[in-house]
Amino acid sequence: MRFESVPVADDRAQTLLTEYFAYRAAGFPTPGGYVTHMPPATAFTPPTGEFLLAVADGDEDAGEALGCGAIRRLPDDVLDGAPSGVWEVKHLWLREAARGAGTGRALLAELERRAAAYGAQTIVLDTNASLVAANALYVSSGYRSVSAYNDNGNATTWYRKDLG
């Protein structure tokens, strides 16, 4: 597997995001439903963000996008007690065939590595408690639960990880 940085407007990125949002909407646990927020074409653009594809490099499936994830810089005051350099992980998602093989962990680690290269000292993310595997991944990767740092109506859980 390799990681490819692409604009969020890239056709593969848009396809994965559309699949991700449809997956979330289909299984969202609250009556109000999942609210889709497709990122604008200018989102996740270096040096204040980046959108990654996890791409297969095996013989049979070389070049196939397995999943995606993004990082973006947040204002320094978004999180009480955080040093400057707060970055957020967004849209971490894997296609079914890529789940359970360590792809999500590798993608999360790569997003963290790239955020650190941009100067991140703290990484935050939000998720929903219904995403049991995702929550387990974040906790086992060193994230700890924090108070809400945004008003994302799709989220029930917020995490923080200090780098370094």
C-alpha positions in Angstrom: 0.0 0.0 0.0 1.1 3.5 -0.7 -0.3 7.0 0.1 -1.2 9.5 -2.5 -1.9 13.2 -1.8 -4.6 14.5 -4.0 -6.9 17.5 -4.2 -10.3 16.8 -2.6 -11.8 17.6 -6.0 -9.9 14.6 -7.5 -12.4 12.1 -9.0 -11.2 9.2 -6.7 -11.4 11.4 -3.6 -15.0 12.4 -4.6 -15.9 8.8 -5.2 -14.6 7.7 -1.8 -16.2 10.6 0.0 -19.5 9.9 -1.6 -19.2 6.2 -0.6 -18.3 7.3 3.0 -21.2 9.7 3.3 -23.6 7.0 2.0 -22.3 4.4 4.4 -22.6 6.8 7.3 -26.1 7.9 6.3 -27.3 4.3 5.9 -26.2 3.2 9.4 -26.6 6.5 11.4 -28.1 5.7 14.8 -30.2 8.8 15.5 -33.6 9.8 14.0 -32.3 13.1 12.7 -30.0 11.3 10.4 -26.5 11.9 9.2 -25.8 15.4 7.8 -23.4 15.3 4.9 -20.8 18.1 4.6 -18.9 17.5 1.3 -15.7 19.5 1.7 -15.2 22.3 -0.8 -12.6 21.9 -3.6 -10.3 24.2 -1.7 -10.3 22.1 1.5 -7.3 20.1 2.6 -4.8 22.0 0.5 -1.1 22.2 1.6 0.3 23.8 3.7 -2.9 24.0 5.8 -4.3 20.6 5.0 -3.9 17.5 2.9 -6.2 14.8 1.5 -4.7 11.3 1.2 -5.7 8.2 -0.6 -4.6 4.8 0.6 -3.8 3.0 -2.7 -3.2 -0.7 -3.3 0.2 -1.6 -4.8 -0.3 -5.3 -5.2 -0.2 -7.1 -8.5 -4.0 -7.7 -8.9 -5.3 -4.4 -7.4 -2.5 -2.0 -8.1 -3.7 1.6 -8.2 -7.1 0.8 -6.6 -8.1 3.4 -3.9 -8.7 1.5 -0.6 -9.7 4.4 1.5 -9.1 8.0 2.4 -8.4 10.5 5.1 -7.5 14.1 5.5 -5.9 16.6 7.9 -6.3 20.3 8.4 -5.0 23.0 10.6 -7.3 24.4 13.2 -7.1 27.8 15.1 -4.8 27.6 18.1 -7.6 28.4 20.5 -9.9 25.6 19.4 -8.9 23.4 22.3 -8.4 24.5 25.8 -4.9 23.9 27.1 -3.5 22.8 23.8 -0.2 24.2 22.5 -0.1 26.0 19.1 -0.3 23.7 16.2 -3.6 21.9 16.5 -4.6 19.8 13.5 -7.7 17.7 12.9 -8.1 14.3 11.2 -11.2 14.2 9.0 -12.9 11.6 6.7 -10.9 8.6 7.7 -12.7 5.8 5.8 -11.9 2.4 4.3 -13.7 0.4 1.7 -15.0 -2.9 3.1 -12.2 -5.0 1.4 -9.5 -3.0 3.2 -10.9 -3.3 6.7 -9.3 -5.5 9.3 -5.8 -5.6 7.6 -4.1 -2.7 9.4 -4.9 -0.3 6.6 -6.8 2.1 8.9 -4.0 2.2 11.4 -1.4 2.8 8.7 -3.5 5.6 7.2 -4.0 7.2 10.6 -0.3 7.0 11.3 0.5 8.6 7.9 -1.9 11.4 8.5 -0.3 12.0 11.9 3.2 12.0 10.4 2.2 14.5 7.7 0.5 16.8 10.3 3.6 16.7 12.4 5.7 17.6 9.4 3.5 20.7 9.0 4.1 21.6 12.6 1.3 19.8 14.5 1.8 19.4 18.2 -1.8 18.2 18.9 -4.2 16.2 16.7 -7.9 16.1 17.3 -10.8 14.3 15.7 -14.5 13.7 16.2 -16.5 10.6 15.6 -19.7 8.8 16.5 -19.9 6.2 19.2 -21.7 3.9 16.7 -18.3 3.5 14.9 -17.0 0.9 17.3 -14.0 -0.2 15.3 -13.0 3.5 14.6 -13.2 4.3 18.3 -11.1 1.3 19.2 -8.5 2.3 16.6 -8.3 5.9 18.0 -7.9 4.7 21.6 -5.4 2.1 20.8 -3.4 4.7 18.8 -3.1 6.9 21.8 -6.0 9.2 21.5 -7.9 10.2 24.7 -11.4 11.5 25.0 -11.9 15.2 25.4 -14.8 17.7 25.6 -16.4 18.7 22.3 -14.2 21.2 20.5 -16.7 21.8 17.7 -20.5 21.6 17.1 -20.5 18.7 14.7 -24.0 17.2 15.0 -22.8 13.9 13.6 -20.3 13.5 16.4 -20.8 12.0 19.9 -17.1 11.6 20.8 -14.1 13.9 20.5 -10.5 12.8 20.8 -7.1 14.4 21.3 -3.5 13.1 20.9 -0.4 15.2 21.7 2.5 14.4 19.5 6.1 14.3 20.6 
